[in-house]
Amino acid sequence: MSRRIVVGISGASGAIYGLRLLAALGDLGWERHVVVSRAGRRTILEETGATIEDVRALSTRLYPPEDIGAAIASGSFVTAGMIVAPCSIRSAAEIATGVTAGLLTRAADVNLKDRRRVVLMVRETPLHTGHLRMLTTLSEIGAIIAPPVPAFYAMPRGLDDIVDHSVGRVLDLFGIENSLAHRWRDEPGTSDLIGAKTHDQSERNQSTHGDCGL
Ligand SMILES: Cc1cc2nc3c(=O)[nH]c(=O)nc-3n(C[C@H](O)[C@H](O)[C@H](O)COP(=O)(O)O)c2cc1C
């Protein structure tokens, strides 16, 4: 598999997921081709204080959202796929219909048409029936809908643990080995995927959950 991936950051709440994802992919040695929508640029600033230059520093290459002639606008640019983190309802709707108005949604469209993995961390709540129908369409055309929903069995100690878990589970969807996600009752020594942090969390779960069957 190509160790090159496209990452989109759209204007849904949860900009931190995109930033953390880029940092993790960089640590793991992946080439990161990144596009941030106009609204995404704003939410990154409002929610984290980071600027587009901070995003550029986390990227192998950062493309302007209007540049529909960029490499990632073509399926001929071979990648492992694309992650949109977070994914707004607006961007999801564009991808679902194929009416792509900018580079972020165009890149998702070409990855889907070339049958590559596309994971959308859709964040909105509550969802009306139109949203749900649109998300169903996305699933039918091959996208994976992976909302950033906290896993409380992981006994997160704070925001970093919550974000890391969701980012780790998205990396799992690409088969990218990581120790960010908590592995439920995965004991030390049973998997190469488990890091020290996971062992630590596992111990906490043993004492907290007992035999509650989770
Ligand atoms: C602070 C802030 C938080 C937002 N949160 C969400 C959200 O969680 N989900 C969503 O779909 N839109 C959210 N929006 C609205 C989107 O940014 C807006 O629909 C925008 O047009 C999306 O454009 P994009 O898909 O090109 O990024 C938020 C906007 C702001 C300013």
PDBQT file of the ligand as one rigid body, heavy atoms in Angstrom, charges set to zero:
ROOT
HETATM    1  C1  LIG A 301     -17.195  27.232  15.204  1.00  0.00    +0.000 C 
HETATM    2  C2  LIG A 301     -17.993  26.531  14.133  1.00  0.00    +0.000 A 
HETATM    3  C3  LIG A 301     -18.396  25.219  14.372  1.00  0.00    +0.000 A 
HETATM    4  C4  LIG A 301     -19.116  24.521  13.397  1.00  0.00    +0.000 A 
HETATM    5  N1  LIG A 301     -19.469  23.223  13.652  1.00  0.00    +0.000 NA
HETATM    6  C5  LIG A 301     -20.049  22.499  12.673  1.00  0.00    +0.000 A 
HETATM    7  C6  LIG A 301     -20.280  21.103  12.876  1.00  0.00    +0.000 A 
HETATM    8  O1  LIG A 301     -19.969  20.525  13.912  1.00  0.00    +0.000 OA
HETATM    9  N2  LIG A 301     -20.825  20.405  11.847  1.00  0.00    +0.000 N 
HETATM   10  C7  LIG A 301     -21.146  20.994  10.644  1.00  0.00    +0.000 A 
HETATM   11  O2  LIG A 301     -21.610  20.266   9.752  1.00  0.00    +0.000 OA
HETATM   12  N3  LIG A 301     -20.946  22.309  10.448  1.00  0.00    +0.000 NA
HETATM   13  C8  LIG A 301     -20.404  23.079  11.415  1.00  0.00    +0.000 A 
HETATM   14  N4  LIG A 301     -20.159  24.424  11.217  1.00  0.00    +0.000 N 
HETATM   15  C9  LIG A 301     -20.651  25.042   9.994  1.00  0.00    +0.000 C 
HETATM   16  C10 LIG A 301     -19.727  24.826   8.815  1.00  0.00    +0.000 C 
HETATM   17  O3  LIG A 301     -18.481  25.437   9.035  1.00  0.00    +0.000 OA
HETATM   18  C11 LIG A 301     -20.386  25.434   7.551  1.00  0.00    +0.000 C 
HETATM   19  O4  LIG A 301     -21.525  24.659   7.188  1.00  0.00    +0.000 OA
HETATM   20  C12 LIG A 301     -19.444  25.539   6.394  1.00  0.00    +0.000 C 
HETATM   21  O5  LIG A 301     -20.145  26.064   5.287  1.00  0.00    +0.000 OA
HETATM   22  C13 LIG A 301     -18.836  24.208   6.011  1.00  0.00    +0.000 C 
HETATM   23  O6  LIG A 301     -18.025  24.380   4.878  1.00  0.00    +0.000 OA
HETATM   24  P1  LIG A 301     -16.981  23.283   4.409  1.00  0.00    +0.000 P 
HETATM   25  O7  LIG A 301     -17.717  21.991   4.324  1.00  0.00    +0.000 OA
HETATM   26  O8  LIG A 301     -16.515  23.783   3.074  1.00  0.00    +0.000 OA
HETATM   27  O9  LIG A 301     -15.890  23.258   5.391  1.00  0.00    +0.000 OA
HETATM   28  C14 LIG A 301     -19.458  25.153  12.176  1.00  0.00    +0.000 A 
HETATM   29  C15 LIG A 301     -19.049  26.478  11.950  1.00  0.00    +0.000 A 
HETATM   30  C16 LIG A 301     -18.318  27.138  12.916  1.00  0.00    +0.000 A 
HETATM   31  C17 LIG A 301     -17.868  28.569  12.652  1.00  0.00    +0.000 C 
ENDROOT
TORSDOF 0
